[in-house]
């Protein structure tokens, strides 16, 4: 495939993930308002925090009447993996100055996944930008819609939206997993570590702990 | 209500700082062979862990939700059949929704 084909494939991947995962903003908006946030508060979180897991963690804790400091720390723990993604994306994106400040807001699960699935650095950059733009717009519009439509929407889980994120990540990892036994072992070990850690640690920590699997692979 | 705004501001600022910290890591750190190998492998581990946690846990415990499990299973089948990306997502969401309807 030539450059253009790579890049249009990246655009297709990015739009697919952005639009499909962005629909979960409906669930976030609805959950936030149900938890007691106002519509502006839900929208500010989607505009500025823009990292789904942290947003759900904060509103979930607020809804459960939890301590706000603990709730905020929990949300930040979930955001910690974006730092690790940034280490990888720094090399692919090679952005500096104001463009880096803008790109930073887009460093999340979905954009990283799409960028890493691309065969060339150019396509990775295209994939990152397309996913960031389409997900940012969709996520914020659906947050607003979900926050306003809480009562009429019913339970977003009934649409199966909660499985769209995991399915998207699996689809993106798939070619790399089928192509490498080492990555398959790494992925399996990481999943097992995170599941085993879940009952013992606050949300966010189990996924970060799965990075230990990487160290094991590197030492071997 | 004002306190909640402070928490929201802290989370927004903190989340942005965390994103920027990795992207703005010094070149010297990024070029270190151990760091670059770690950075190359770590997204695969984190995304795999994320799939497991989002599908097989709920409220801080392990839970095998039949609807989500079936949805992920449908995604695997679709991937094995080399279905396009959006078909994979639709198969997963559709299966999860259907199982929820049947199980009530």
Contacts between the chains, C-beta under 8 A, distances in Angstrom:
chain1	res1	chain2	res2	distance
A	12	B	85	7.7
A	13	B	85	6.6
A	16	B	85	4.7
A	16	B	86	5.3
A	16	B	89	7.5
A	17	B	85	7.8
A	20	B	86	6.7
A	20	B	89	4.8
A	37	B	4	7.0
A	38	B	1	7.6
A	41	B	4	6.7
A	41	B	5	7.0
A	41	B	8	5.8
A	44	B	8	6.0
A	44	B	12	6.9
A	45	B	8	5.9
A	45	B	11	7.2
A	45	B	12	6.9
A	48	B	12	3.8
A	48	B	15	7.9
A	48	B	16	7.1
A	49	B	8	7.8
A	49	B	11	5.4
A	49	B	12	4.6
A	49	B	15	4.6
A	49	B	16	7.7
A	50	B	15	7.5
A	51	B	15	5.3
A	51	B	19	7.5
A	53	B	50	8.0
A	54	B	11	6.4
A	54	B	15	5.5
A	55	B	11	7.9
A	58	B	7	6.9
A	58	B	8	7.3
A	58	B	11	5.4
A	62	B	4	6.7
A	62	B	7	7.8
A	68	B	3	6.0
A	68	B	4	6.8
A	68	B	6	7.8
A	68	B	7	4.4
A	69	B	7	7.7
A	71	B	7	6.6
A	72	B	7	4.9
A	72	B	10	5.1
A	72	B	11	5.2
A	72	B	14	7.4
A	75	B	11	4.7
A	75	B	14	7.7
A	75	B	15	7.2
A	76	B	11	6.7
A	76	B	14	4.6
A	76	B	15	6.8
A	76	B	18	6.9
A	79	B	14	6.6
A	79	B	15	4.2
A	79	B	18	4.5
A	79	B	19	7.3
A	80	B	18	5.9
A	81	B	46	5.1
A	82	B	15	7.3
A	82	B	18	5.3
A	82	B	19	4.6
A	82	B	22	6.8
A	83	B	18	4.9
A	83	B	19	7.2
A	83	B	21	4.8
A	83	B	22	4.1
A	84	B	22	6.2
A	84	B	39	7.2
A	84	B	42	5.0
A	84	B	43	7.4
A	84	B	46	6.5
A	85	B	22	6.3
A	85	B	42	7.9
A	85	B	43	5.9
A	85	B	46	7.5
A	86	B	19	6.0
A	86	B	20	7.2
A	86	B	21	6.5
A	86	B	22	2.1
A	86	B	23	3.9
A	86	B	24	7.6
A	86	B	25	7.1
A	87	B	22	4.5
A	87	B	25	5.8
A	87	B	30	6.7
A	87	B	35	6.9
A	87	B	38	7.7
A	87	B	39	4.0
A	87	B	42	7.5
A	88	B	22	7.8
A	88	B	39	4.3
A	88	B	40	6.4
A	88	B	42	6.9
A	88	B	43	5.7
A	89	B	22	7.3
A	89	B	23	6.1
A	90	B	22	6.7
A	90	B	23	5.2
A	90	B	24	7.5
A	90	B	25	6.1
A	90	B	30	5.6
A	91	B	30	6.2
A	91	B	36	7.2
A	91	B	39	7.4
A	93	B	23	7.3
A	95	B	23	7.6
A	100	B	20	7.7
A	100	B	23	6.2
A	100	B	24	6.4
A	101	B	20	7.2
A	103	B	23	6.5
A	104	B	16	6.7
A	104	B	19	4.6
A	104	B	20	4.0
A	104	B	23	5.0
A	104	B	24	7.4
A	105	B	16	6.4
A	105	B	19	6.6
A	106	B	19	8.0
A	107	B	19	4.1
A	107	B	20	7.9
A	107	B	22	6.7
A	107	B	23	5.8
A	108	B	19	7.5
A	109	B	46	7.8
A	109	B	47	6.6
A	109	B	50	6.4
A	112	B	43	5.3
A	112	B	47	7.8
A	113	B	43	7.2
A	113	B	47	5.8
A	116	B	43	5.7
A	116	B	44	8.0
A	157	B	100	6.9
A	158	B	97	6.2
A	158	B	100	5.9
A	158	B	101	7.6
A	159	B	93	6.5
A	159	B	97	5.5
A	160	B	67	7.3
A	160	B	71	5.9
A	160	B	92	7.0
A	160	B	93	3.7
A	160	B	94	6.3
A	160	B	95	7.0
A	160	B	96	3.3
A	160	B	97	3.7
A	160	B	98	7.9
A	160	B	100	7.1
A	161	B	93	6.3
A	162	B	54	7.5
A	162	B	68	6.5
A	162	B	96	7.2
A	163	B	55	7.0
A	163	B	67	7.7
A	163	B	68	5.2
A	163	B	71	3.6
A	163	B	72	6.4
A	163	B	75	7.7
A	163	B	92	4.8
A	163	B	93	6.0
A	163	B	95	8.0
A	163	B	96	4.4
A	164	B	89	5.5
A	164	B	92	6.5
A	164	B	93	5.3
A	165	B	50	7.9
A	165	B	54	6.1
A	166	B	50	7.3
A	166	B	51	4.4
A	166	B	54	4.7
A	166	B	55	5.1
A	166	B	68	7.7
A	166	B	72	6.0
A	166	B	75	7.8
A	166	B	92	7.7
A	167	B	71	6.7
A	167	B	72	6.5
A	167	B	75	4.0
A	167	B	88	6.0
A	167	B	89	5.3
A	167	B	91	7.9
A	167	B	92	3.6
A	167	B	93	7.4
A	168	B	85	7.8
A	168	B	88	8.0
A	168	B	89	6.0
A	169	B	47	4.7
A	169	B	48	8.0
A	169	B	50	6.2
A	169	B	51	5.2
A	170	B	51	5.6
A	170	B	72	7.0
A	170	B	75	5.5
A	170	B	76	7.3
A	170	B	79	7.1
A	170	B	88	7.9
A	171	B	75	6.7
A	171	B	79	6.1
A	171	B	85	5.5
A	171	B	88	4.6
A	171	B	89	7.2
A	172	B	47	7.5
A	173	B	44	6.4
A	173	B	47	5.8
A	173	B	48	6.7
A	174	B	79	5.0
A	176	B	44	6.7
A	183	B	41	7.9
A	183	B	44	5.6
A	186	B	41	6.3
A	186	B	44	5.8
A	186	B	45	5.7
A	186	B	48	7.4
A	187	B	44	5.8
A	187	B	45	6.9
A	187	B	47	8.0
A	187	B	48	3.6
A	188	B	48	7.4
A	189	B	45	7.7
A	190	B	44	7.5
A	190	B	45	3.7
A	190	B	46	7.1
A	190	B	48	4.6
A	190	B	49	4.5
A	190	B	52	7.8
A	191	B	48	4.9
A	191	B	49	5.7
A	191	B	51	6.8
A	191	B	52	3.7
A	192	B	52	7.7
A	193	B	49	6.8
A	194	B	49	3.6
A	194	B	50	7.7
A	194	B	52	5.3
A	194	B	53	5.2
A	195	B	52	5.2
A	195	B	53	7.1
A	195	B	56	6.0
A	195	B	57	6.8
A	195	B	62	6.2
A	198	B	53	6.5
A	198	B	57	4.7
A	198	B	60	6.6
A	198	B	61	6.8
A	198	B	62	6.3
A	199	B	60	6.7
A	199	B	61	5.5
A	199	B	62	6.7
A	202	B	60	7.9
A	203	B	60	7.0
A	206	B	49	6.9
A	206	B	53	6.0
A	207	B	46	5.9
A	207	B	49	4.6
A	207	B	50	5.6
A	207	B	53	5.9
A	208	B	46	7.7
A	210	B	45	5.0
A	210	B	46	6.2
A	210	B	48	7.2
A	210	B	49	3.5
A	211	B	42	5.4
A	211	B	45	5.7
A	211	B	46	6.6
A	213	B	45	5.0
A	214	B	38	5.8
A	214	B	41	4.6
A	214	B	42	5.1
A	214	B	45	5.1
A	215	B	38	7.5
A	217	B	41	6.3
A	218	B	34	7.3
A	218	B	37	5.9
A	218	B	38	6.6
A	218	B	41	7.2
